[in-house]
Amino acid sequence: MDDPKQKLISLSQAAKRYGLTADYLRQIAIKGRLKAYKIGNSWVTTPTDVEAYIVTRQKIGVFKDELKTDIDHISSEVSVDSEIDNNTKP
């Protein structure tokens, strides 16, 4: 597991990274909406799983768009690259 997106992180770490609260992440983990694991008294997840949850919720329009995600950044880069490619075609 060399990929940092697959590394287990605490829900507190995930909350700080994505602008959410640890309690919210715990609630959606308990409901089965976020893939997470309880180890002892602590909940853990991966950045990939949090981002998958965020993308799913954004697609159906029930989640705030201004979340700090790498996916949003990547999507905007792809859009800019596409516009540049379209503008340079004869």
TIRO-2110 file (N, C-alpha, C; in Angstrom, 1 decimal):
// TIRO-2110
0.8, -1.2, 0.0, N, 1, A
0.0, 0.0, 0.0, CA, 1, A
0.9, 1.2, 0.0, C, 1, A
1.6, 1.5, -1.1, N, 2, A
2.4, 2.7, -1.2, CA, 2, A
1.6, 3.9, -1.5, C, 2, A
0.4, 3.8, -2.1, N, 3, A
-0.4, 4.9, -2.5, CA, 3, A
-1.0, 5.6, -1.2, C, 3, A
-0.6, 6.9, -1.0, N, 4, A
-1.1, 7.6, 0.1, CA, 4, A
-2.6, 7.7, 0.2, C, 4, A
-3.3, 7.6, -0.9, N, 5, A
-4.8, 7.7, -0.9, CA, 5, A
-5.4, 6.4, -0.4, C, 5, A
-4.6, 5.3, -0.2, N, 6, A
-5.1, 4.0, 0.3, CA, 6, A
-4.7, 3.8, 1.7, C, 6, A
-3.9, 4.8, 2.3, N, 7, A
-3.4, 4.7, 3.7, CA, 7, A
-4.6, 4.9, 4.6, C, 7, A
-4.7, 4.1, 5.7, N, 8, A
-5.7, 4.4, 6.7, CA, 8, A
-5.4, 5.6, 7.5, C, 8, A
-6.5, 6.4, 7.6, N, 9, A
-6.3, 7.6, 8.4, CA, 9, A
-7.5, 7.7, 9.4, C, 9, A
-7.4, 8.4, 10.5, N, 10, A
-8.5, 8.5, 11.4, CA, 10, A
-9.5, 9.4, 10.9, C, 10, A
-10.7, 9.3, 11.4, N, 11, A
-11.8, 10.2, 10.9, CA, 11, A
-11.5, 11.7, 11.3, C, 11, A
-10.7, 11.9, 12.3, N, 12, A
-10.3, 13.3, 12.7, CA, 12, A
-9.4, 13.8, 11.6, C, 12, A
-8.4, 13.0, 11.2, N, 13, A
-7.5, 13.4, 10.1, CA, 13, A
-8.3, 13.7, 8.8, C, 13, A
-9.2, 12.8, 8.5, N, 14, A
-10.0, 13.0, 7.3, CA, 14, A
-10.9, 14.2, 7.4, C, 14, A
-11.4, 14.5, 8.6, N, 15, A
-12.3, 15.7, 8.7, CA, 15, A
-11.5, 16.9, 8.5, C, 15, A
-10.2, 17.0, 9.0, N, 16, A
-9.4, 18.2, 8.8, CA, 16, A
-9.0, 18.3, 7.3, C, 16, A
-8.7, 17.2, 6.7, N, 17, A
-8.3, 17.2, 5.3, CA, 17, A
-9.4, 17.7, 4.3, C, 17, A
-10.7, 17.3, 4.6, N, 18, A
-11.8, 17.6, 3.7, CA, 18, A
-12.8, 18.6, 4.2, C, 18, A
-12.5, 19.3, 5.3, N, 19, A
-13.3, 20.4, 5.8, CA, 19, A
-14.6, 19.9, 6.4, C, 19, A
-14.7, 18.7, 7.0, N, 20, A
-15.8, 18.2, 7.6, CA, 20, A
-15.6, 18.0, 9.1, C, 20, A
-16.5, 17.4, 9.8, N, 21, A
-16.3, 17.1, 11.2, CA, 21, A
-16.1, 15.6, 11.4, C, 21, A
-15.4, 15.2, 12.4, N, 22, A
-15.2, 13.8, 12.7, CA, 22, A
-16.5, 13.2, 13.1, C, 22, A
-17.3, 13.9, 13.8, N, 23, A
-18.6, 13.4, 14.2, CA, 23, A
-19.5, 13.1, 13.0, C, 23, A
-19.5, 14.0, 12.0, N, 24, A
-20.3, 13.7, 10.8, CA, 24, A
-19.8, 12.5, 10.0, C, 24, A
-18.5, 12.4, 9.9, N, 25, A
-17.9, 11.2, 9.2, CA, 25, A
-18.2, 9.9, 10.0, C, 25, A
-18.2, 10.0, 11.3, N, 26, A
-18.6, 8.8, 12.1, CA, 26, A
-20.0, 8.4, 11.9, C, 26, A
-20.9, 9.4, 11.8, N, 27, A
-22.3, 9.1, 11.6, CA, 27, A
-22.6, 8.5, 10.3, C, 27, A
-21.9, 9.0, 9.2, N, 28, A
-22.2, 8.4, 7.9, CA, 28, A
-21.5, 7.0, 7.8, C, 28, A
-20.4, 6.8, 8.6, N, 29, A
-19.7, 5.5, 8.6, CA, 29, A
-20.7, 4.5, 9.2, C, 29, A
-21.3, 4.9, 10.3, N, 30, A
-22.2, 4.0, 11.0, CA, 30, A
-23.4, 3.6, 10.1, C, 30, A
-23.9, 4.6, 9.4, N, 31, A
-25.0, 4.4, 8.5, CA, 31, A
-24.6, 3.6, 7.2, C, 31, A
-23.3, 3.4, 7.0, N, 32, A
-22.8, 2.6, 5.9, CA, 32, A
-22.6, 3.4, 4.6, C, 32, A
-22.7, 4.7, 4.7, N, 33, A
-22.5, 5.6, 3.6, CA, 33, A
-21.1, 5.9, 3.3, C, 33, A
-20.2, 5.7, 4.3, N, 34, A
-18.8, 5.9, 4.1, CA, 34, A
-18.1, 4.6, 4.5, C, 34, A
-17.2, 4.1, 3.6, N, 35, A
-16.5, 2.9, 3.9, CA, 35, A
-15.5, 3.3, 5.0, C, 35, A
-15.6, 2.7, 6.2, N, 36, A
-14.8, 3.0, 7.3, CA, 36, A
-14.8, 1.7, 8.2, C, 36, A
-13.8, 1.7, 9.1, N, 37, A
-13.6, 0.5, 9.9, CA, 37, A
-13.4, 1.0, 11.4, C, 37, A
-14.0, 0.2, 12.3, N, 38, A
-13.8, 0.6, 13.7, CA, 38, A
-12.7, -0.4, 14.2, C, 38, A
-11.6, 0.2, 14.7, N, 39, A
-10.5, -0.5, 15.3, CA, 39, A
-10.5, -0.1, 16.8, C, 39, A
-10.9, -1.0, 17.7, N, 40, A
-11.0, -0.6, 19.1, CA, 40, A
-12.0, 0.4, 19.2, C, 40, A
-11.7, 1.6, 19.8, N, 41, A
-12.6, 2.7, 20.0, CA, 41, A
-12.5, 3.7, 18.8, C, 41, A
-11.6, 3.5, 17.9, N, 42, A
-11.4, 4.5, 16.8, CA, 42, A
-11.9, 4.0, 15.5, C, 42, A
-12.3, 5.0, 14.7, N, 43, A
-12.8, 4.8, 13.3, CA, 43, A
-11.7, 5.2, 12.4, C, 43, A
-11.4, 4.5, 11.3, N, 44, A
-10.5, 4.8, 10.3, CA, 44, A
-11.1, 4.6, 8.9, C, 44, A
-10.5, 5.3, 8.0, N, 45, A
-11.0, 5.3, 6.6, CA, 45, A
-9.8, 5.6, 5.7, C, 45, A
-10.0, 5.7, 4.4, N, 46, A
-8.9, 6.1, 3.5, CA, 46, A
-9.4, 7.4, 2.8, C, 46, A
-8.4, 8.2, 2.3, N, 47, A
-8.7, 9.4, 1.6, CA, 47, A
-9.6, 9.0, 0.3, C, 47, A
-9.2, 7.9, -0.3, N, 48, A
-10.0, 7.4, -1.5, CA, 48, A
-11.5, 7.2, -1.1, C, 48, A
-11.7, 6.6, 0.0, N, 49, A
-13.1, 6.3, 0.4, CA, 49, A
-13.9, 7.6, 0.7, C, 49, A
-13.2, 8.6, 1.4, N, 50, A
-13.9, 9.9, 1.7, CA, 50, A
-14.2, 10.6, 0.4, C, 50, A
-13.2, 10.6, -0.5, N, 51, A
-13.4, 11.3, -1.8, CA, 51, A
-14.5, 10.7, -2.6, C, 51, A
-14.6, 9.3, -2.6, N, 52, A
-15.7, 8.6, -3.3, CA, 52, A
-17.0, 9.0, -2.7, C, 52, A
-17.1, 9.1, -1.4, N, 53, A
-18.4, 9.5, -0.8, CA, 53, A
-18.7, 11.0, -1.2, C, 53, A
-17.7, 11.9, -1.2, N, 54, A
-18.0, 13.3, -1.5, CA, 54, A
-18.5, 13.4, -3.0, C, 54, A
-17.8, 12.7, -3.9, N, 55, A
-18.1, 12.8, -5.3, CA, 55, A
-19.6, 12.2, -5.5, C, 55, A
-19.9, 11.1, -4.9, N, 56, A
-21.2, 10.5, -5.0, CA, 56, A
-22.3, 11.5, -4.6, C, 56, A
-22.0, 12.2, -3.4, N, 57, A
-23.0, 13.1, -2.9, CA, 57, A
-23.1, 14.4, -3.8, C, 57, A
-22.0, 14.8, -4.3, N, 58, A
-22.0, 16.0, -5.2, CA, 58, A
-22.8, 15.7, -6.5, C, 58, A
-22.6, 14.5, -7.0, N, 59, A
-23.3, 14.2, -8.2, CA, 59, A
-24.8, 14.2, -8.1, C, 59, A
-25.3, 13.8, -6.9, N, 60, A
-26.8, 13.9, -6.7, CA, 60, A
-27.2, 15.2, -6.2, C, 60, A
-26.3, 16.1, -6.0, N, 61, A
-26.6, 17.5, -5.6, CA, 61, A
-27.0, 17.7, -4.2, C, 61, A
-26.5, 16.9, -3.3, N, 62, A
-26.9, 17.0, -1.8, CA, 62, A
-25.7, 17.3, -1.0, C, 62, A
-24.6, 17.8, -1.6, N, 63, A
-23.4, 18.0, -0.8, CA, 63, A
-22.8, 19.3, -1.3, C, 63, A
-22.2, 20.1, -0.3, N, 64, A
-21.7, 21.4, -0.7, CA, 64, A
-20.5, 21.2, -1.7, C, 64, A
-20.4, 22.1, -2.7, N, 65, A
-19.4, 22.0, -3.7, CA, 65, A
-18.1, 22.6, -3.3, C, 65, A
-18.0, 23.3, -2.2, N, 66, A
-16.8, 24.0, -1.9, CA, 66, A
-15.8, 23.2, -1.1, C, 66, A
-16.1, 21.9, -0.9, N, 67, A
-15.2, 21.0, -0.1, CA, 67, A
-13.8, 21.0, -0.7, C, 67, A
-12.8, 20.9, 0.2, N, 68, A
-11.4, 20.8, -0.2, CA, 68, A
-11.1, 19.4, -0.7, C, 68, A
-11.2, 19.1, -2.0, N, 69, A
-10.9, 17.8, -2.5, CA, 69, A
-9.9, 17.9, -3.6, C, 69, A
-9.1, 16.9, -3.7, N, 70, A
-8.1, 16.8, -4.8, CA, 70, A
-8.9, 16.6, -6.1, C, 70, A
-10.1, 16.0, -6.0, N, 71, A
-10.9, 15.7, -7.2, CA, 71, A
-11.3, 17.0, -7.9, C, 71, A
-11.8, 17.9, -7.1, N, 72, A
-12.2, 19.2, -7.6, CA, 72, A
-11.0, 19.9, -8.4, C, 72, A
-9.9, 19.9, -7.7, N, 73, A
-8.7, 20.5, -8.3, CA, 73, A
-8.3, 19.8, -9.7, C, 73, A
-8.4, 18.5, -9.7, N, 74, A
-8.0, 17.7, -10.9, CA, 74, A
-9.1, 18.0, -12.0, C, 74, A
-10.3, 18.0, -11.6, N, 75, A
-11.4, 18.3, -12.6, CA, 75, A
-11.2, 19.7, -13.2, C, 75, A
-10.8, 20.7, -12.4, N, 76, A
-10.7, 22.0, -13.0, CA, 76, A
-9.4, 22.0, -13.9, C, 76, A
-8.4, 21.3, -13.6, N, 77, A
-7.2, 21.2, -14.5, CA, 77, A
-7.6, 20.6, -15.8, C, 77, A
-8.4, 19.5, -15.7, N, 78, A
-8.8, 18.8, -17.0, CA, 78, A
-9.6, 19.8, -17.8, C, 78, A
-10.5, 20.5, -17.2, N, 79, A
-11.3, 21.5, -18.0, CA, 79, A
-10.5, 22.5, -18.7, C, 79, A
-9.5, 23.1, -17.9, N, 80, A
-8.6, 24.1, -18.5, CA, 80, A
-7.8, 23.5, -19.7, C, 80, A
-7.3, 22.3, -19.5, N, 81, A
-6.5, 21.6, -20.5, CA, 81, A
-7.4, 21.4, -21.8, C, 81, A
-8.6, 21.0, -21.6, N, 82, A
-9.6, 20.8, -22.7, CA, 82, A
-9.8, 22.1, -23.4, C, 82, A
-10.0, 23.2, -22.7, N, 83, A
-10.3, 24.5, -23.3, CA, 83, A
-9.1, 24.9, -24.1, C, 83, A
-7.9, 24.7, -23.6, N, 84, A
-6.7, 25.1, -24.3, CA, 84, A
-6.5, 24.2, -25.6, C, 84, A
-6.8, 22.9, -25.5, N, 85, A
-6.7, 22.1, -26.7, CA, 85, A
-7.8, 22.5, -27.7, C, 85, A
-9.0, 22.8, -27.3, N, 86, A
-10.0, 23.3, -28.2, CA, 86, A
-9.7, 24.6, -28.9, C, 86, A
-9.0, 25.5, -28.2, N, 87, A
-8.7, 26.8, -28.7, CA, 87, A
-7.5, 26.7, -29.7, C, 87, A
-6.7, 25.7, -29.6, N, 88, A
-5.5, 25.6, -30.4, CA, 88, A
-5.7, 24.8, -31.7, C, 88, A
-6.9, 24.2, -31.8, N, 89, A
-7.2, 23.4, -33.0, CA, 89, A
-7.6, 24.3, -34.1, C, 89, A
-7.1, 24.0, -35.4, N, 90, A
-7.4, 24.8, -36.5, CA, 90, A
-8.9, 24.8, -36.9, C, 90, A
END
